[in-house]
Amino acid sequence: MSISKPLILVTNDDGYQAKGIVTLIEAMKELGEIMVFAPDTHRSGMSSAISTSQPLRARMYRKEEDLTAYVCNGTPVDCVKLALNEFTDRKPDLLVSGINHGSNAGISVLYSGTMGAAIEGCVFEVPSIGFSLCDFNADADFTATADVARILAAKVLQKGLPNGVCLNVNVPAGKIKGIRMTTQTNGKWVNEYHRSKDGMGRDVFWMTGNFENWEADNEDNDEWALANGYAAVVPVKIDLTAYDFIPVLRKWEV
């Protein structure tokens, strides 16, 4: 690998053939040398899952100037771990994950394989960003999201990010008005399963649901930004400690 250009690690959770990651690779090409390490198939909803009971395999599927691409049989986090432990000869200057088909705003950050990969990059002290487009269509238009990704990736390469912080970036479908720095919306998914019957008349449950927004009028959060045509950027911390609650808990000490 060349040391004259920034090294950018690209991954996702929709699989190495997904339109989103193909778009993201193209968007990053002008910014540095690219290593792709992506799952062999759809791995959405994996969060920070890792493989502990099966061996991981990886193979190169593309090689050209300033681009080396591997496909792996693991989860998004497996891809990041394996790439950084075994396949890079230096720490990447940036990790980008996505572009995901569908929103990872609000509480969805906890379930997202896209963000699981970005958070894992953050664990390795690599500045990391997860990108998602609020459009589930397989042929979604990623043009605006690619522009946002290029702008933010260049900014992070220039400015860096604090250790322990990565970015969760969500972009609305269609034309966008701009980029807003936001908070994570307070809310949760409700009515999460649809009950139906299998061929034997037994109950089966399909994941569905809708997001219940508990602060719809808060113009500082990501769901408001997306609903109003803005790309939303939320800084995410890997330290989950509730520091403000520690003084209360210490009163329980024995």
LINDA-V986001 format. One record per helix or strand of 3 or more residues. SS is the DSSP state (a for helix, b for strand). FROM is the first residue (numbers start at 1). LEN is the number of residues. If there is no record, write none. Layout:
ss	from	len
SS	FROM	LEN
SS	FROM	LEN
This chain:
ss	from	len
b	7	5
a	19	13
b	33	7
b	58	7
b	67	6
a	76	12
b	94	8
a	106	5
a	113	11
b	128	6
a	143	17
b	165	7
b	178	4
b	187	4
b	193	5
b	203	5
b	210	4
a	222	6
b	230	8
a	243	8
